[in-house]
């Protein structure tokens, strides 16, 4: 059951899946939207400029039929005259054609947007397979198209019947009108009927557009396995990324360990924490932490310090504070200057004693550390507890 659920297309299409479909020329389209808008635009265009258009075409045809006898034997002149009339007809039709072109360009942008894909022009020989064609003929999509065609025929027929019935008397009265008045009246009736019938297609368009969008979304749905595979391709295999991060941490740890022999002192807990400090007078404004670690890493830092004769100083509160609040390769916090200064003073005195002899320095017995910086101190624990209670209270207020 788990394997079957992984093969079901239940996940919405990802942005990469949609982008790939667009590259292949696959976008949602509604032929009913384009047809309806184009017919409405044609009807409205005829209603607005139809009278002027008919007058210009009528005048042009009248002029084109009038020419003198000499022109009938002058073919180049006759051709130029007819070409001029043809250009006049194009100019007269230009506004109406412009309306249709604009609507034809805008309608695809309303659903799916404009798209030009060379992949859509690539021959697909699978479509020439008779079995595939038979499958498309009896598919659910074909059934939907059949229902749409029957619905359009029904709507157009019903609207046409209602319009004809409403203007029945006007149509009958055309017989008693003069030729000029009758033609004008017939033209207005035809345009009005055309607009009314085209408006009926708005119902089909309003149903088809959401259907096409939903059908497109369902077609691009992905299985869980596809989502996982796409995530791996986009972001990399999680196992490989984890291995890379592990290697990066190991390299960073090695770089850190390589700096331990240059430290001035290693402050220990003594077993759980170890922090290596370095200070160069005149070049550093404050000591920096060049290595720090806990447990096994701390043990390795202590081993390296002993191998290279780096002084080890047990100061548990200071070690815990440095480990918790000092960043690697950064200066120590200002609040720990005094405590670290005591440590470095002892180390430098010890170094001078080993080089020049004299009186041995006294090891600091107690190194004072601000109580709030020691993670195990009561003040720090109370502060941490109060912060947790505050976060819990805020979360409860948001949930409420």
ABEGO torsion letter per residue (X at the ends): XAAAAAABBABBBBAAAAAAAAAAGBBBBBAAAAAAAAAAAAAAAAAAAAAAAAAAAAAAAAAAABBBAAAAABAAAAAAAAAAAAAAAAAAAAAAAAAAAAAAAAAAAABGEBBBBAAAABBBAAAABAAAAAAAAABAAAAAAAAAAAAAAAAAAAAAAAAAAAAAAAAAAAAABBAAAAAAAAAAAAAAAAAAAAAAAAAAAAAAAAAAAAAAAAAABBBAAAAAAAAAAAAEBAAAAAAAAAAAAAAAAAAAAAAAAABABBBBOAAABBBBBBBBBGABABBBBABBBBEAAAAAAAAAAAAAGBBBBBBAAAAAAAAAABBBGBBBBAAAAAAAAAAAAAAAAAAAAAAAEEBBBBBBABBBBBAAABAABAAAAAAAAAAAAAAAAAAAAAAX
